[in-house]
Amino acid sequence: MTTATTVEPVYRLIGAKIEQTRRALGWTQHDLACRCGLTRASIANIELGRQRMMLHTIEDVAIAFQTTPKFFLRGIWL
């Protein structure tokens, strides 16, 4: 059972990939938020793994990066 303060590994890993990609492009959290229709605070929480992402949100982020959701999900599960 997880609590509100527990960070689930899958969300931490996806968030880290999102942050790494964003930084590689030289984008701020605000830049990414504007490109995918989220708030800067949501991007910050996603990158830290504190906010769960629905599949359509992963797709929105992938589209903003001109990639696919598979890019962010690859390697997450063994």
C-alpha positions in Angstrom: 0.0 0.0 0.0 1.3 3.5 -0.9 0.7 6.7 0.9 0.3 10.2 -0.6 4.0 10.9 0.2 5.3 7.6 -1.3 7.0 7.9 -4.6 6.4 4.9 -6.7 9.5 3.8 -8.7 7.8 3.7 -12.1 6.7 7.4 -11.8 10.2 8.4 -10.6 11.8 6.6 -13.6 9.4 8.1 -16.1 9.9 11.6 -14.5 13.6 11.3 -14.7 13.5 10.4 -18.4 11.2 13.4 -19.0 13.6 15.7 -17.0 16.6 14.4 -18.8 15.0 14.9 -22.2 13.8 18.4 -21.3 17.2 19.5 -20.1 19.0 18.0 -23.2 16.8 20.3 -25.3 17.5 23.3 -23.1 13.9 23.7 -22.2 12.6 25.0 -18.9 9.7 23.3 -17.1 7.6 26.2 -18.2 8.5 25.6 -21.8 7.5 22.0 -21.6 4.3 22.8 -19.7 3.2 25.2 -22.4 3.9 22.7 -25.1 1.9 19.9 -23.6 -0.9 21.8 -21.8 0.1 21.2 -18.2 1.2 23.6 -15.5 4.8 24.2 -14.5 4.0 22.8 -11.1 2.7 19.6 -12.7 5.9 19.2 -14.7 7.9 19.7 -11.5 5.9 17.0 -9.7 6.0 14.6 -12.6 9.8 14.9 -12.9 10.1 14.1 -9.2 7.7 11.2 -9.5 5.2 12.7 -7.1 2.4 13.0 -9.7 0.9 10.0 -11.4 0.5 10.3 -15.1 -2.4 9.0 -17.1 -1.5 7.5 -20.5 -2.8 10.4 -22.4 -0.6 12.7 -20.4 2.5 10.6 -21.3 1.3 10.9 -24.9 1.0 14.7 -24.7 4.5 15.0 -23.3 5.9 12.7 -26.0 4.2 14.7 -28.7 5.7 17.9 -27.2 9.2 16.2 -27.5 8.3 14.9 -31.0 8.7 11.3 -29.9 6.4 8.5 -28.8 5.2 7.3 -25.4 7.3 4.2 -25.9 10.4 6.3 -25.6 9.5 7.1 -22.0 8.2 3.6 -21.1 11.1 1.6 -22.7 13.2 0.0 -20.0 10.9 0.8 -17.1 9.8 -2.8 -16.6 12.0 -5.9 -16.7 
